[in-house]
Amino acid sequence: MAAEETIFSTLSGNAGVAAIVSNRIFPSVRPQDSIVPCIVYHREATQVINTIHGTTALTIATIAVRAVAATMATADAISDAVDTALAAHMHDDRASHYDPEADVFISTTIHLVRD
């Protein structure tokens, strides 16, 4: 299963995440007509780990999961739920900011997922 499929199936099947965002979980770009709160996720990088013989031993995807909401408190609550849902995958980083153009708060978590 590709990392993006793992992220989607894990988040969409998690009751804590669904309680906040319902089914509003989108790959790559938030649709223009979508409402908040929601989640947008995308692959930021792929790390390929090779053996000394040149074969691929492991591929790890770096996935950014953005919680988008009308308030920072809700964005942070979504990110907390995402971290809990994705506990089986390494959590690497977290950052928050306000997007004045869209008038939303965004809390981004980075997760490393086996691809």
C-alpha positions, -999 to +999 in steps of 0.1 A: +000+000+000+014+034-009+020+058+019-008+082+008-033+053+009-021+044+044-026+080+055-060+082+040-073+049+052-059+054+087-073+089+091-107+083+075-112+052+097-103+070+129-132+080+151-113+109+168-104+124+134-139+118+120-155+135+150-138+168+140-134+167+102-161+142+092-151+129+057-132+161+047-098+145+041-082+156+008-050+146-011-027+174-021-052+204-025-083+215-006-111+219-030-121+255-034-157+249-023-148+228+007-157+238+042-134+237+073-124+220+094-106+196+071-074+177+065-051+180+034-022+156+031+006+152+006+040+136+000+069+160+006+098+136+000+107+100-006+138+084+010+151+052-006+174+031+015+195+007-006+215-024+005+252-026-001+243-047-032+223-018-047+188-032-042+162-012-024+157-024+012+132+002+023+114+033+010+101+059+035+077+087+025+076+120+043+040+130+045+027+164+055-007+164+071-023+198+073-052+205+097-072+234+083-097+252+106-114+285+114-095+287+148-060+277+159-075+257+188-095+235+163-065+231+140-044+220+170-071+196+181-072+180+146-034+177+147-036+160+181-062+135+167-039+129+136-009+122+158-030+097+178-043+080+147-009+078+131+009+067+163+023+036+144+042+059+121+071+082+132+061+118+139+088+141+128+077+177+132+048+201+138+042+238+129+013+262+129+004+293+110-024+316+098-033+319+061-048+354+057-058+348+020-080+319+030-087+332+065-079+298+081-055+285+106-032+256+096-014+231+119+010+209+100+024+176+112+050+156+094+050+118+095+074+092+081+055+063+066+069+031+050+060+032+014 
